[in-house]
Amino acid sequence: MALTNAAKAGFWAGFFLLFIGFLWVFNSILTPFILGIAIAYLLDPVMRKFSRKQVPRWATSLIILTLFFGFLLLMFVLLAPMAFRQAQMLIEQMPNYIQNLLDYINPYLIWIQDRVGEDYIEQINEYLKGNAGKVVGVTGGITGGIVGGLATGGKVLAEMATTLALTPLIAFFMMTEWPNITRWVESLYPRQHAPVIRSLLRQIDAKLSGFIRGQLTVAFTLGVIYAIALSVAGLNYGFLIGLGAGIFSIIPLVGSTLGLVAGIAVSWFQAGDIVYTSIIAAIFMAGQFIEGNFLAPKMVGDSVGLHPLWIIFALLAGGSLLGIVGMLVAVPVAALIGVLVGFAIQQYKASPLYLKETENSQIILEDNVNV
């Protein structure tokens, strides 16, 4: 039995290493495939609902994808121009914000210097100014040089065009062939372990569906709320900050926190009024209240089970190892690992090793009490 268990562990470890190696070797071409599969998975509930009608599956897939990509295109046309303009304005004003920050903290630096006895103020000022210049240079390169970079970097342009062209096509084929693919995968389950594998896959699906479908909807809704509220409040770059906060809200609490910090900083430098800054802070607090009490319970529920820190770690680890592809597969892999670790702990607690240790501990405890 020990040899059998070791063989099983070796098989799954080898399979996992093979999967990582596959991603590593082909990461430069996998982006449209991962995006296409993710879109098909995202739209699968809609597909299942309409596939019950007497309509060919390919036609249903085509209609749903057309509406989906049409909606994305409409959002891009409506939101991108304003966000791009505000990004350019923020880049142009960045040196002024840095100078205002230096003027604001200089009295505190002087107070520190009087007690430390070293001339750190000039060094700190030069450091901040120098890094501000780097930031402006980099971001300026993004806005002013991105077209030139794409024009000269034919490889980047080709990859972008390939991704845009292949993603809808792959999503279409995945949505059309999804039942056949799932049946083929189920036919590969080891017969004696099929019920356990199905149970684990249902748990993984619950986590992924809660995160991908629910959290994306929450993030989009929060982005719209923040962008409109901050723009109405008259905050400089409010539309850009609101959208950014919504995008980062894919990770619970992170988007609202980053938006709150950015909103408070910009509002303070813009008005220098504690009341106005408090209004901006209240917008993000209200957004967090709406998310926690209405959006998340309704759209996500209790099915996610992925801690924000675990998601952040998974995204950083995936990006560090495999770049964009690693970040795209980070959340599914995190959900998979979470379910498998939970299953392993459950099996351990049901094993003689854990139960025997517990019984021995109870005997020792009873002996100590008797003494």
C-alpha positions, -999 to +999 in steps of 0.1 A: +000+000+000+029+024+008+044+018-026+010+024-042+006+057-024+042+067-033+035+059-069+003+080-069+021+109-053+049+106-079+024+105-107+006+137-096+039+155-088+051+146-123+019+158-138+021+191-120+058+196-130+048+187-166+020+213-165+044+240-151+070+230-178+043+233-205+034+268-193+071+278-191+080+266-227+048+279-244+041+310-223+047+334-252+017+319-272-007+309-244-023+343-237-051+341-263-059+304-253-061+312-216-082+343-222-105+324-246-110+296-220-116+321-193-143+339-213-159+306-222-160+297-185-173+331-176-202+329-200-209+292-194-240+298-172-255+320-199-247+294-225-263+266-204-295+287-200-299+294-237-287+260-249-319+245-236-337+262-265-340+246-299-311+266-312-278+251-325-250+255-299-228+272-324-254+299-331-260+305-294-223+308-288-220+333-317-248+355-304-235+355-268-200+363-278-211+390-301-230+407-274-202+402-249-174+417-271-198+444-283-203+454-246-166+454-240-160+475-271-187+500-260-172+503-226-137+509-241-150+536-264-169+554-236-143+551-209-109+550-225-107+585-239-115+602-206-092+579-186-064+585-211-068+623-209-067+623-172-037+600-172-018+625-194-028+653-171-017+634-140+017+628-156+021+664-165+012+675-130+034+649-112+064+672-107+041+698-091+026+672-067+061+661-058+072+697-051+040+702-030+048+671-010+083+683-004+071+717+008+046+700+031+071+676+047+100+699+049+091+713+084+090+677+097+123+669+081+138+699+097+125+688+131+140+653+125+173+669+114+176+690+145+174+659+166+195+636+144+222+662+137+228+653+101+220+671+069+194+647+054+170+672+040+188+680+008+195+643+002+159+634+007+147+662-016+172+653-043+161+616-040+124+624-043+130+648-072+153+623-090+128+595-086+099+618-096+118+625-128+122+588-134+085+583-129+076+611-152+101+598-178+087+563-176+051+573-177+058+598-204+074+571-223+042+551-219+020+578-232+043+595-257+064+566-269+040+536-269+029+542-305+065+544-316+074+514-296+047+494-312+057+506-346+093+496-342+086+465-321+069+444-347+069+414-324+049+432-298+024+445-323+021+410-339+015+394-305-012+420-296-029+415-330-027+377-326-043+379-291-071+401-303-078+379-333-075+345-316-092+351-283-128+354-297-122+324-320-109+302-291-137+313-269-162+304-296-148+269-301-146+263-263-182+274-258-193+252-287-173+221-276-176+225-238-199+195-232-177+172-254-146+184-236-161+178-201-173+143-211-138+134-225-121+146-193-146+127-171-139+096-191-102+098-180-111+097-142-098+066-124-130+047-119-125+040-082-117+077-074-142+093-098-166+104-070-138+121-050-125+138-081-159+151-090-164+164-055-130+182-056-138+197-090-172+210-078-154+227-049-128+243-073-156+254-097-175+270-068-144+290-058-135+300-093-171+309-103-175+329-072-143+348-079-143+351-117-180+358-122-189+374-089-157+394-081-154+407-117-190+420-115-183+436-081-152+452-094-169+466-125-198+480-104-175+496-079-154+511-107-185+528-122-197+540-088-163+554-078-157+570-112-191+588-112-190+598-075-155+612-077-162+631-109-193+646-094-173+656-064-150+675-086-118+655-077-090+660-102-084+627-120-114+613-102-126+593-132-092+577-135-088+570-098-123+556-096-117+532-125-084+521-111-100+515-077-126+493-094-101+473-114-080+466-083-112+457-064-109+423-082-088+416-051-111+423-021-102+454+000-072+462-022-089+485-047-108+505-021-077+509+000-055+521-030-083+544-042-088+558-007-051+567-004-049+582-039-081+601-034-071+616-001-037+626-014-050+643-046-079+660-028-056+674-001-032+689-027-061+701-048-081+719-021-061+718+012-094+715+030-101+688+055-138+689+048-133+682+011-108+655+018-133+639+043-159+639+015-136+620-008-128+595+020-165+591+027-171+581-009-147+552-006-160+542+028-195+542+013-183+521-016-168+496+009-201+495+028-220+489-004-196+461-015-196+444+019-233+445+026-249+444-009-227+436-038-204+408-024-232+389-006-254+391-037-229+385-065-202+365-048-218+349-017-198+326+005-185+304-024-151+321-030-131+311+000-099+327-014-082+350+011-071+383-004-035+377+008-035+343-009-047+359-041-021+387-040+007+361-033-006+339-062-007+369-086+028+380-076+042+345-078+026+338-111+038+371-126+073+365-113+075+330-127+056+333-160+048+369-166+013+377-180+005+340-185+014+333-149-009+360-136-037+347-158-035+312-144-026+323-108-062+324-095-073+290-109-041+274-096-046+291-062-082+277-060-069+243-070-042+243-043-066+256-017-091+228-024-063+201-025-047+214+007-081+214+024-088+178+012-053+167+024-059+181+058-093+164+059-077+131+050-050+136+075-075+142+103-093+111+093-061+090+093-048+067+120-018+090+123-038+119+135-064+099+155-036+079+172-018+111+182-050+125+195-057+094+216-022+094+230-025+131+238-058+124+256-042+096+276-013+118+286-037+146+296-057+122+317-026+109+334-015+145+343-049+153+356-049+122+378-014+131+392 
